Amino acid sequence: MSLLAVSSTAPSIATQLFGSGLIGLREGLEAGIVVMILVAFLVKLDRRDALKWVWIGVGAAVAMVAAIFLGIRYGTSTIDGLVAELIAGIASLVAVAIVTGMVLWMRTAARSISGDLRAGMERALGLGPFAVVSLAFFAVGREGVETALLMVGYAENTAGSPWPLVGVLIGLGIAAIVTVLLYFGAVRIDFARFFKYTGIVLIFVAAGILSYGVRALQTAGWFAGGSTNAFDISATYDQSSWYGTVLAGIFNFRPDPTLAQAIAWVTYIAVVLPLFLRPVRSKPMSAPKAATEELTPETS
């Protein structure tokens, strides 16, 4: 089963690449910024000897994320029936909780993440290599877990298609290139705007995952109302059209949602989107300046 609803027509290749590529780009940039801050701080302190411990922590985080993805992806594929629906439904709710927390956290943390990470690294250097490894591991790992949970849904929703994984790898590759260019001051990005708009997209993606999770739990018998539809436009809605594949592949839209699904979707958007968009009462972050002045290595 999938963390996203399986439609009768698989999303197009372009849709799969766009949806997963966007996830890879956003999450890759978040993780890249974290690594960039840690590396730049160590370089400025002339503690290049500690860089290897950062990379060990990053490598361990990547291995953990891969294990989570493969474990859920291939573990759920061996289970059928109501048990699979139950597992998929619960996993969907967990994914929504993690994605929501990370999106809302990044909304305010972007303004202080550099200072927090540098302070954490300074403490870790005093404690020893294990502390440095742990800091890098958890800083990168929390972004990776979010990516893994989202990507499980994309991969399984397309019946074994490799394109979602190709898309996320392309997104991660672009994020890595942009991170390197940012590090050396070759480009500047308005991170506040970037994370705002991609965050809005991820909120709608999470609403779709929540909607699927409700239906899966209804199928498993945990929620009532599985036979009560909010509406049904299957007769006029073409799921094989360009708009049908885009809405199904990215936002998990289906033409016959149950009433509980519709209520969950609307309630989630009505609560989370205003929370995400509300003004932050703090000193605004100068994103281009933060991306270059604090993160660009000193040259002699």
URBELVEN-V547279 format. One line per field, one symbol per residue. phi: phi as a letter, one per 40 degrees, with the letter a starting at -180 (. if undefined). psi: psi as a letter, one per 30 degrees, with the letter a starting at -180 (. if undefined). burial: b if it has 16 or more other C-alpha atoms within 10 Angstrom, else e. A space follows every 50 residues. Layout:
phi=???
psi=???
burial=???
This chain:
phi=.bcbccccbcdccccccccccccccccccccccccdcccccccccfbccc ccccccccccccccccccccccccccccbbgccccccccccccccccccc ccccccdbcdcbccccccccccccccchdcccdccccccccccccdcccc cdcccccbfgcccdccccccccccccccccccdcgcbbbccdcdcccccc ccccccccccccdcccccccgcbcgcbbccaabdcbcccccccccccccb bgcbcbcccccccccccccccccccccccccacdccdccccbccbcccbb
psi=llfkkjlfkklleeeeeeeeeeeeeeeeeeeeeeeeeeeeeeeffhhfff eeeeeeeeeeeeeeeeeeeeeeefeffgklaeeeeeeeeeeeeeeeeeee eeeeefeffffgeeeeeeeeeeeeeffleeeeeeeeeeeeeeeeeeeeee feeeeffghgkfeeeeeeeeeeeeeeeeeeeeeggflkkieeeefeeeee eeeeeeeeeeeeeeeeeeefgfklgfgjkeljgeffjjffleeeeeeeee ggklfhlleeeeeeeeeeefeeeeeefkkkilkkkjeeeefeeffkkkl.
burial=bbbbbbbeebbbbebbbbbbbbbbbbbbbbbbbbbbbbbbbbbeeeeeeb bebbbbbbbbbbebbeebbeebbeebeeeeeeebbbbbbbbbbbbbebbb ebbbebbbebbeebeebbebbbebeeeebebbbbbbbebbbebbbbbbbb bbbbbbbbeebebbbbbbbbbbbbbbebbbebbebeebeebbeebbebbb bbbbbbbbbbbbbbbbbbbbeeeeebeeeeeeeeeeeebbeeebbbbbbb bbbbbbbbbbbbebbeebbeebbeebeeeeeeeeeebbebbbebbbbeee
